Amino acid sequence: MILLQKCVLQLHTIPTLMYKQDCTDGTTINWGDGSAQETAHDREVAITHVYADPGDYLVTVTPVNNCQITLYG
């Protein structure tokens, strides 16, 4: 497991992003395709995004108020 303050992923497929966070202040997820940011508040998150077009997208997960996140999956 890796503890991160901020995570950036490069994705080629329809992703399911899975992570745990140590608080419920939330994280914002920017899928890198111009769609609206999403916010997740659950301690365990499994969120899927469908891209309109194939390609490489830079996904950014940013915790609110210094929450720590752990990616898994």
Phi, psi and omega in degrees: 000149180236126175270130184228147170274321180215142185232135176235126181238149172249123188240147180243352185228181175288113188268151160246114182268123183236129177201164174246148175231150188273004177210172181252017175295333173108169174226148173258143181238120175252116185280354174079012181240012180088356177285167180297143174296150175247154176237135178240134182244350181290154177290326174246124187241132170224105187232138183245146178227137178254124178272142180290327183230147175293154178155185176261132182230139177266111182261131180240127176248120183238118178286150176266141175054042175061028171300146175262138178239149177234117178281145173207174176123000000 
